[in-house]
Amino acid sequence: MSEPHSKKTKELSPDEKENDAFWTPGRVAITLVVGVLVVGYVISRWSSGGNVTNTGPAANRTANQPVVRMAAPEPAFVPLPQGLRDTAVKTIDGESLKLSDYADKVVVLNIWATWCGPCRLEMPELVKISNEYKTRGLVVLGVATTYNERNDPEHVKDFVKAQNVPYKIIWDDGTLAQPLVEAVQARSVIPQSFVISRDGRIVKHFSGFNVYQTPQLMRQAIEDSLNSKG
């Protein structure tokens, strides 16, 4: 009877033993996960054409939030038609005047209403500006419209008197106000103010009133116009 053969096992080298100890099941799993992630990233970059995803504020805006757009720059140095400058209008006191009467002056023209809160805030500033610059060649004109004041000039007269307004108030049916607003492509809001140079150009337009900015910017526009040789 032959004796049974015993099965011999190959003896591993030191390097093989080290490699066998390193590749544990856990490390194999981690390697596979990392490989899948790398392949997925490469595929996504290739399919998107290499564009970088925006991670700034716009990326955090939800679909329901409106996009804030910058307003278009306001027209500046808009020449007034000579026909408009020569149009005769009446003041609340019945006096007739034209913008061309002040061809040698810088004019600040303010469209306002007695019931308008920002207009009430702006009026004392316009009174200061009128008193400050009138000796240097500035004329301030207020424009009260018939449709904003329910065709009641007496109410406007009383308001102006109570506010000690020294400058003239034009009683306008839209003949003057509407073309001025259209000239600067503005909306029909009040108050609106126009700084008009001696040669009949709108050099600065203000829509609304900001107590911290408007008076300073208006004074600067007035100074520039008074000092201009044009």
C-alpha positions as CSV (number, residue, x, y, z in Angstrom):
1,M,0.0,0.0,0.0
2,S,1.4,3.3,-1.0
3,E,1.7,6.0,1.6
4,P,-0.5,9.1,1.2
5,H,1.1,12.2,-0.3
6,S,1.1,15.3,1.8
7,K,0.1,18.7,0.1
8,K,2.9,21.2,0.2
9,T,2.2,25.0,0.4
10,K,4.5,27.5,-1.4
11,E,6.3,29.7,1.1
12,L,5.8,33.5,0.5
13,S,8.7,36.0,0.2
14,P,8.9,38.9,2.6
15,D,7.7,41.4,-0.1
16,E,4.7,39.3,-0.9
17,K,3.8,38.9,2.7
18,E,4.0,42.8,3.1
19,N,1.7,43.3,0.1
20,D,-0.7,40.7,1.3
21,A,-0.9,42.5,4.6
22,F,-1.5,45.9,3.0
23,W,-4.4,45.1,0.8
24,T,-7.0,44.5,3.4
25,P,-10.7,44.3,2.4
26,G,-11.2,47.8,3.9
27,R,-8.5,49.4,1.8
28,V,-9.7,47.7,-1.3
29,A,-13.2,49.1,-0.8
30,I,-11.8,52.7,-0.2
31,T,-9.7,52.5,-3.4
32,L,-12.7,51.4,-5.5
33,V,-14.8,54.3,-4.1
34,V,-12.1,56.9,-4.8
35,G,-11.7,55.5,-8.3
36,V,-15.4,55.8,-9.1
37,L,-15.5,59.4,-7.8
38,V,-12.5,60.4,-10.0
39,V,-14.1,58.8,-13.1
40,G,-17.4,60.5,-12.4
41,Y,-15.7,63.9,-12.0
42,V,-13.8,63.5,-15.3
43,I,-17.0,62.5,-17.2
44,S,-19.0,65.5,-15.7
45,R,-16.2,68.0,-16.7
46,W,-16.1,66.6,-20.2
47,S,-19.8,66.7,-20.7
48,S,-20.1,70.3,-19.5
49,G,-17.3,71.5,-21.8
50,G,-15.1,72.5,-19.0
51,N,-17.3,75.4,-17.8
52,V,-16.8,76.4,-14.2
53,T,-20.0,76.4,-12.1
54,N,-20.9,79.8,-10.6
55,T,-20.7,79.6,-6.9
56,G,-21.2,83.3,-6.2
57,P,-24.3,85.1,-5.1
58,A,-26.2,84.4,-8.3
59,A,-25.8,80.7,-7.7
60,N,-27.5,81.0,-4.3
61,R,-30.5,83.0,-5.7
62,T,-33.6,80.9,-5.9
63,A,-35.9,80.7,-9.0
64,N,-38.5,82.9,-7.3
65,Q,-36.2,85.8,-6.5
66,P,-36.2,88.6,-9.1
67,V,-33.1,89.7,-10.9
68,V,-32.0,93.1,-9.8
69,R,-31.0,95.1,-12.9
70,M,-29.1,98.4,-12.9
71,A,-31.0,101.3,-14.2
72,A,-29.9,102.8,-17.5
73,P,-27.9,106.0,-17.2
74,E,-30.0,109.1,-17.2
75,P,-29.6,111.3,-20.3
76,A,-27.4,114.3,-19.6
77,F,-26.8,117.6,-21.5
78,V,-30.2,117.2,-23.2
79,P,-31.0,120.4,-25.3
80,L,-34.4,121.8,-24.9
81,P,-36.3,122.6,-28.1
82,Q,-36.4,126.3,-28.7
83,G,-40.2,126.1,-29.1
84,L,-40.5,124.7,-25.6
85,R,-38.2,127.5,-24.2
86,D,-40.4,130.1,-25.9
87,T,-43.7,128.6,-24.7
88,A,-45.5,131.0,-22.4
89,V,-46.9,129.7,-19.2
90,K,-48.7,131.3,-16.2
91,T,-47.7,131.5,-12.5
92,I,-50.2,131.0,-9.7
93,D,-50.3,134.8,-9.5
94,G,-51.3,135.1,-13.1
95,E,-47.9,136.3,-14.4
96,S,-46.7,135.2,-17.8
97,L,-43.2,133.8,-18.3
98,K,-41.1,131.7,-20.6
99,L,-37.9,129.7,-20.0
100,S,-36.2,131.8,-22.6
101,D,-36.7,134.8,-20.3
102,Y,-33.8,133.4,-18.3
103,A,-31.4,132.8,-21.1
104,D,-28.6,134.4,-19.2
105,K,-29.4,132.4,-16.0
106,V,-29.0,128.9,-14.7
107,V,-32.4,127.5,-13.9
108,V,-33.5,124.9,-11.4
109,L,-37.0,123.7,-12.3
110,N,-38.8,121.6,-9.8
111,I,-42.1,119.7,-10.5
112,W,-43.9,119.1,-7.2
113,A,-47.3,118.8,-5.4
114,T,-48.6,120.0,-2.1
115,W,-49.6,116.5,-1.0
116,C,-46.3,114.9,-1.9
117,G,-44.1,113.9,1.1
118,P,-40.7,114.0,-0.6
119,C,-41.7,117.3,-2.2
120,R,-42.3,118.8,1.2
121,L,-38.9,117.6,2.3
122,E,-37.2,119.0,-0.7
123,M,-38.8,122.5,-0.7
124,P,-36.8,123.9,2.2
125,E,-33.6,122.8,0.4
126,L,-34.7,124.5,-2.7
127,V,-35.5,127.7,-0.7
128,K,-31.9,127.5,0.7
129,I,-30.5,127.0,-2.8
130,S,-32.5,129.9,-4.2
131,N,-31.3,132.3,-1.5
132,E,-27.7,131.0,-1.7
133,Y,-27.2,131.3,-5.5
134,K,-29.7,134.0,-6.7
135,T,-27.1,136.7,-6.6
136,R,-24.8,134.6,-8.8
137,G,-27.3,134.1,-11.6
138,L,-29.5,131.2,-10.5
139,V,-33.3,131.1,-10.9
140,V,-35.5,128.5,-9.1
141,L,-38.9,127.8,-10.5
142,G,-41.5,125.5,-9.0
143,V,-44.1,123.7,-11.3
144,A,-47.4,122.8,-9.8
145,T,-49.7,121.0,-12.2
146,T,-53.4,121.5,-12.5
147,Y,-54.1,117.7,-12.5
148,N,-51.9,117.1,-9.4
149,E,-53.7,119.9,-7.4
150,R,-57.3,119.2,-8.5
151,N,-57.3,122.5,-10.4
152,D,-57.2,124.5,-7.1
153,P,-54.5,127.2,-7.4
154,E,-55.7,128.9,-4.2
155,H,-54.7,125.9,-2.2
156,V,-51.2,126.1,-3.8
157,K,-51.0,129.8,-3.1
158,D,-51.8,129.2,0.6
159,F,-49.3,126.3,0.9
160,V,-46.5,128.4,-0.8
161,K,-47.2,131.3,1.5
162,A,-47.1,129.2,4.6
163,Q,-43.8,127.7,3.5
164,N,-42.3,131.2,2.8
165,V,-41.3,130.1,-0.7
166,P,-39.5,133.1,-2.4
167,Y,-39.4,131.8,-6.0
168,K,-42.1,131.7,-8.6
169,I,-44.5,128.8,-8.9
170,I,-45.8,128.0,-12.4
171,W,-49.4,126.8,-12.7
172,D,-49.1,124.2,-15.5
173,D,-51.6,122.1,-17.3
174,G,-48.8,119.8,-18.6
175,T,-47.6,122.1,-21.4
176,L,-44.2,122.5,-19.7
177,A,-43.9,119.5,-17.3
178,Q,-44.7,116.7,-19.8
179,P,-42.2,117.7,-22.5
180,L,-39.5,118.1,-19.8
181,V,-40.1,114.6,-18.4
182,E,-40.1,113.1,-21.9
183,A,-36.9,114.9,-22.8
184,V,-35.0,112.9,-20.2
185,Q,-37.0,109.7,-20.8
186,A,-38.2,109.7,-17.2
187,R,-41.4,108.4,-15.6
188,S,-44.2,110.7,-14.5
189,V,-43.3,110.8,-10.8
190,I,-42.8,113.7,-8.4
191,P,-40.7,115.4,-7.3
192,Q,-38.5,115.9,-10.4
193,S,-35.9,118.6,-10.7
194,F,-34.0,119.8,-13.8
195,V,-30.8,121.9,-13.7
196,I,-30.9,123.9,-17.0
197,S,-27.8,125.7,-18.3
198,R,-27.7,129.2,-19.7
199,D,-27.7,127.8,-23.3
200,G,-30.9,125.8,-22.6
201,R,-29.5,122.3,-21.9
202,I,-30.7,119.9,-19.1
203,V,-27.3,119.2,-17.4
204,K,-28.7,117.3,-14.4
205,H,-32.0,115.5,-13.7
206,F,-33.3,114.3,-10.4
207,S,-36.2,111.9,-10.0
208,G,-37.4,111.7,-6.4
209,F,-35.5,113.3,-3.4
210,N,-32.8,111.9,-1.2
211,V,-32.1,114.1,1.8
212,Y,-28.5,112.8,2.0
213,Q,-27.6,113.1,-1.7
214,T,-29.9,115.3,-3.8
215,P,-29.0,118.7,-2.2
216,Q,-25.2,118.1,-2.5
217,L,-25.5,116.8,-6.1
218,M,-27.8,119.7,-7.1
219,R,-25.4,122.2,-5.7
220,Q,-22.5,120.6,-7.6
221,A,-24.5,120.8,-10.9
222,I,-25.4,124.4,-10.2
223,E,-21.8,125.4,-9.4
224,D,-20.6,123.7,-12.6
225,S,-23.2,125.4,-14.7
226,L,-22.5,128.9,-13.1
227,N,-18.8,128.5,-13.7
228,S,-19.2,127.1,-17.2
229,K,-18.3,129.5,-20.1
230,G,-20.6,127.6,-22.5
